């Protein structure tokens, strides 16, 4: 982890230098104790501080270029970016020789840090393995991206399966041009946290693990909501996606306190500018 922290620290220092040259105020540190030190529990302080600083504008619709980046391994399977996801797949497979890792959840500290991109492309390259059956599950019941990224128009989705309005077989569709099954989100429910924490969700993941060789779970961002922690505790392993020059180091440290470290497989550093090749993904 030390190397990851050093890389994050250098990236943050560079970002602050650029911000200083532009006469922009440096981002405020994430103080886990203020403003209620001694009055509230540690978890309450973390949540209140995060909510006070997490004021982001509504996300603009994804451009065609952004959507294509999310499925680069499908559109350009021989690209440098696709090879990096094969490397990630290989490392997970290596860890799987030491313990069972049939289900992998991918999460990030905040939205827009590349989590869904990593989920889609890891699932894609894993499904390219000979004789390997893979399913990708969109567990973001608030702002799902998987169906749009893969050009899927599901009739029913995860919420309908969890509420008993559709069967698993009815909800799973296959992505175009690749042997990858997808359980997407059709409708966003009013109680996403409760559905993800339900007995039905646990049973669903267990059933998928029985049916498939690899289950990839795309979760919501970890900070500010309970959804990601709930889903990651159903998985055999967790991969944390960190975006260079964007994710504050304090947020990474907070996520590591939230997640079950025994399930953490490692971190993916996203958005690193490559000097030799014109790919800036992983």
C-alpha positions as CSV (number, residue, x, y, z in Angstrom):
1,X,0.0,0.0,0.0
2,X,2.9,2.4,0.7
3,X,3.7,2.7,-3.0
4,X,0.1,3.5,-3.8
5,X,0.0,6.2,-1.1
6,X,3.3,7.7,-2.4
7,X,1.9,7.9,-5.9
8,X,-1.3,9.5,-4.6
9,X,0.6,12.0,-2.6
10,X,2.8,13.0,-5.5
11,X,-0.3,13.4,-7.7
12,X,-2.0,15.5,-5.2
13,X,1.0,17.8,-4.7
14,X,1.2,18.3,-8.5
15,X,-2.5,19.1,-8.6
16,X,-2.2,21.7,-5.8
17,X,0.8,23.3,-7.5
18,X,-1.2,23.7,-10.7
19,X,-4.1,25.1,-8.6
20,X,-1.8,27.6,-7.0
21,X,-0.6,28.9,-10.3
22,X,-4.2,29.4,-11.4
23,X,-4.8,31.2,-8.1
24,X,-7.4,28.7,-7.0
25,X,-7.8,27.8,-3.4
26,X,-6.3,24.5,-2.4
27,X,-8.8,21.8,-1.3
28,X,-9.5,21.6,2.4
29,X,-8.3,18.5,4.2
30,X,-10.9,16.0,5.3
31,X,-10.8,16.3,9.1
32,X,-12.4,13.3,10.6
33,X,-12.8,14.9,14.0
34,X,-14.4,18.3,13.1
35,X,-16.8,19.8,13.7
36,X,-18.1,17.5,16.5
37,X,-15.0,16.2,18.2
38,X,-15.9,14.6,21.5
39,X,-19.6,14.9,20.9
40,X,-20.3,12.3,18.2
41,X,-19.0,8.9,17.3
42,X,-16.2,8.6,14.7
43,X,-18.5,7.2,12.0
44,X,-21.0,10.1,12.5
45,X,-18.2,12.6,12.2
46,X,-16.9,11.0,9.0
47,X,-20.4,11.1,7.5
48,X,-21.1,14.7,8.5
49,X,-17.8,15.9,7.2
50,X,-18.2,14.1,3.9
51,X,-21.7,15.4,3.3
52,X,-20.6,18.9,4.1
53,X,-17.8,18.8,1.5
54,X,-19.4,16.5,-1.1
55,X,-21.4,19.2,-3.0
56,X,-21.1,18.3,-6.6
57,X,-23.1,19.6,-9.5
58,X,-25.5,17.2,-11.3
59,X,-23.5,15.0,-13.6
60,X,-23.7,15.9,-17.3
61,X,-24.8,13.1,-19.7
62,X,-22.0,10.9,-20.8
63,X,-20.5,11.7,-24.2
64,X,-20.0,9.0,-26.9
65,X,-16.3,9.1,-26.2
66,X,-16.7,8.5,-22.5
67,X,-19.1,5.6,-23.2
68,X,-16.5,4.1,-25.6
69,X,-13.8,4.4,-23.0
70,X,-15.9,2.3,-20.6
71,X,-15.8,-0.6,-23.1
72,X,-12.4,-0.2,-24.7
73,X,-11.6,-3.8,-24.2
74,X,-14.6,-4.8,-26.3
75,X,-14.1,-2.2,-29.1
76,X,-10.3,-2.5,-29.2
77,X,-9.4,-5.9,-27.6
78,X,-5.7,-5.6,-28.8
79,X,-5.2,-2.1,-27.4
80,X,-2.7,-1.2,-24.7
81,X,-5.6,-0.4,-22.3
82,X,-7.2,-3.8,-22.9
83,X,-3.8,-5.4,-22.0
84,X,-3.8,-3.6,-18.7
85,X,-7.1,-5.1,-17.8
86,X,-5.8,-8.5,-18.8
87,X,-2.9,-7.9,-16.3
88,X,-5.5,-7.1,-13.7
89,X,-7.4,-10.3,-14.5
90,X,-4.1,-12.2,-14.2
91,X,-3.3,-10.8,-10.8
92,X,-6.8,-11.7,-9.5
93,X,-6.4,-15.2,-11.0
94,X,-3.1,-15.5,-9.2
95,X,-4.7,-14.6,-5.9
96,X,-7.5,-17.0,-6.6
97,X,-5.0,-19.9,-6.4
98,X,-4.6,-19.1,-2.7
99,X,-8.3,-18.8,-1.9
100,X,-11.7,-18.8,-3.6
101,X,-12.3,-15.6,-5.5
102,X,-15.4,-16.2,-7.7
103,X,-17.0,-12.9,-7.0
104,X,-15.2,-9.5,-7.2
105,X,-16.7,-6.1,-6.3
106,X,-15.2,-2.9,-7.7
107,X,-15.7,0.4,-5.9
108,X,-14.3,3.8,-5.5
109,X,-14.3,6.6,-2.9
110,X,-16.4,9.0,-5.0
111,X,-18.4,9.0,-8.2
112,X,-16.7,9.5,-11.6
113,X,-13.4,7.9,-10.7
114,X,-13.5,5.1,-13.2
115,X,-15.2,2.3,-11.2
116,X,-17.7,1.3,-13.9
117,X,-15.1,1.5,-16.6
118,X,-12.9,-0.9,-14.6
119,X,-15.9,-3.2,-13.9
120,X,-17.0,-3.4,-17.6
121,X,-13.5,-3.9,-19.0
122,X,-12.4,-6.4,-16.3
123,X,-15.6,-8.4,-17.0
124,X,-15.0,-8.2,-20.8
125,X,-11.4,-9.5,-20.7
126,X,-12.3,-12.2,-18.2
127,X,-15.2,-13.4,-20.5
128,X,-12.6,-13.7,-23.3
129,X,-10.9,-16.5,-21.4
130,X,-11.6,-19.9,-23.1
131,X,-14.4,-21.8,-21.5
132,X,-15.0,-19.2,-18.8
133,X,-18.6,-18.1,-18.0
134,X,-18.8,-14.5,-16.6
135,X,-21.6,-12.2,-15.5
136,X,-21.4,-8.5,-14.8
137,X,-23.9,-7.1,-12.3
138,X,-24.8,-3.4,-12.0
139,X,-25.3,-2.9,-8.3
140,X,-25.8,0.8,-8.5
141,X,-29.6,1.2,-8.0
142,X,-29.3,5.0,-7.9
143,X,-27.3,6.0,-11.0
144,X,-26.6,2.9,-13.1
145,X,-24.3,3.1,-16.1
146,X,-23.7,-0.5,-17.3
147,X,-26.7,-0.7,-19.6
148,X,-25.9,2.6,-21.4
149,X,-22.3,1.8,-21.7
150,X,-23.0,-1.6,-23.3
151,X,-25.9,-0.5,-25.4
152,X,-28.3,-2.8,-23.5
153,X,-32.0,-2.1,-23.1
154,X,-33.2,-4.5,-20.4
155,X,-36.9,-5.2,-20.0
156,X,-36.4,-6.1,-16.3
157,X,-33.3,-5.7,-14.1
158,X,-31.8,-6.1,-10.7
159,X,-34.6,-4.3,-8.7
160,X,-37.3,-6.5,-10.3
161,X,-35.4,-9.6,-9.5
162,X,-34.9,-8.6,-5.8
163,X,-38.5,-7.7,-5.4
164,X,-39.8,-10.9,-7.0
165,X,-41.3,-9.3,-10.0
166,X,-39.0,-11.1,-12.4
167,X,-36.8,-14.2,-12.5
168,X,-33.0,-14.1,-12.8
169,X,-33.3,-15.8,-16.2
170,X,-35.6,-13.0,-17.5
171,X,-33.3,-10.2,-16.3
172,X,-29.9,-11.5,-17.6
173,X,-29.0,-10.4,-21.2
174,X,-25.9,-10.9,-23.2
175,X,-23.7,-8.0,-24.3
176,X,-23.3,-7.6,-28.1
177,X,-20.2,-8.9,-29.7
178,X,-18.9,-10.7,-26.6
179,X,-19.7,-13.7,-24.5
180,X,-20.6,-11.7,-21.4
181,X,-23.8,-12.0,-19.5
182,X,-25.1,-8.8,-17.8
183,X,-27.6,-8.2,-15.0
184,X,-28.3,-4.5,-15.5
185,X,-30.7,-2.0,-13.8
186,X,-34.0,-1.3,-15.5
187,X,-35.7,0.8,-12.9
188,X,-34.3,2.7,-9.9
189,X,-36.2,1.8,-6.8
190,X,-37.1,4.1,-3.9
191,X,-35.3,1.9,-1.4
192,X,-31.9,0.9,-2.9
193,X,-30.0,0.4,0.3
194,X,-32.7,-1.9,1.7
195,X,-32.8,-4.0,-1.4
196,X,-29.0,-4.4,-1.5
197,X,-28.9,-5.4,2.2
198,X,-31.8,-7.9,1.8
199,X,-31.7,-11.6,2.1
200,X,-32.8,-11.8,-1.6
201,X,-29.6,-10.0,-2.6
202,X,-27.4,-12.4,-0.7
203,X,-29.2,-15.3,-2.2
204,X,-28.9,-13.8,-5.7
205,X,-25.1,-13.4,-5.4
206,X,-24.9,-17.0,-4.1
207,X,-26.9,-18.2,-7.0
208,X,-24.7,-16.3,-9.5
209,X,-21.6,-17.8,-8.0
210,X,-23.0,-21.3,-8.5
211,X,-23.9,-20.5,-12.1
212,X,-20.8,-18.6,-13.2
213,X,-17.0,-19.0,-13.1
214,X,-16.6,-15.3,-12.3
215,X,-19.1,-12.7,-11.0
216,X,-18.1,-9.0,-11.3
217,X,-20.1,-6.6,-9.1
218,X,-20.1,-2.9,-10.1
219,X,-21.0,-1.0,-6.8
220,X,-21.8,2.6,-6.1
221,X,-19.1,4.9,-4.7
222,X,-18.2,4.1,-1.1
223,X,-18.3,7.4,0.7
224,X,-21.6,8.9,1.9
225,X,-23.7,5.9,1.2
226,X,-24.0,2.4,2.8
227,X,-24.6,0.6,-0.6
228,X,-21.0,-0.2,-1.5
229,X,-20.0,-1.6,1.9
230,X,-23.1,-3.8,1.8
231,X,-22.3,-5.2,-1.6
232,X,-18.6,-5.6,-1.0
233,X,-19.3,-7.8,2.0
234,X,-21.1,-10.2,-0.3
235,X,-18.1,-10.6,-2.5
236,X,-15.0,-12.8,-2.2
237,X,-12.7,-9.9,-3.1
238,X,-12.8,-6.1,-3.5
239,X,-10.8,-3.9,-5.9
240,X,-10.6,-0.2,-5.1
241,X,-10.4,2.2,-8.0
242,X,-8.5,5.5,-7.4
243,X,-8.3,8.3,-9.9
244,X,-4.9,10.1,-10.2
245,X,-5.1,13.9,-9.6
246,X,-8.7,13.6,-8.5
247,X,-9.2,11.2,-5.5
248,X,-7.9,12.9,-2.3
249,X,-5.6,10.7,-0.2
250,X,-7.8,11.3,2.8
251,X,-10.8,9.7,1.0
252,X,-8.7,6.6,0.1
253,X,-7.7,6.3,3.8
254,X,-11.3,6.6,4.8
255,X,-12.5,4.0,2.4
256,X,-9.8,1.6,3.7
257,X,-11.3,2.1,7.1
258,X,-14.8,1.3,5.9
259,X,-14.1,-1.8,3.8
260,X,-13.3,-5.2,5.2
261,X,-9.6,-5.3,4.5
262,X,-9.5,-9.1,4.5
263,X,-11.4,-8.9,1.2
264,X,-9.3,-6.2,-0.4
265,X,-7.4,-7.5,-3.4
266,X,-5.7,-4.2,-4.2
267,X,-6.1,-0.8,-5.8
268,X,-6.2,0.3,-9.5
269,X,-4.8,3.7,-10.2
270,X,-6.9,5.2,-13.0
271,X,-6.3,8.3,-15.2
272,X,-2.5,8.1,-15.3
273,X,-1.1,9.9,-18.3
274,X,1.1,7.6,-20.4
275,X,4.2,9.1,-22.1
276,X,4.9,6.4,-24.6
277,X,1.4,5.5,-25.6
278,X,-1.6,7.5,-26.2
279,X,-3.8,5.8,-23.7
280,X,-4.7,7.4,-20.4
281,X,-6.8,4.8,-18.7
282,X,-4.9,2.4,-16.4
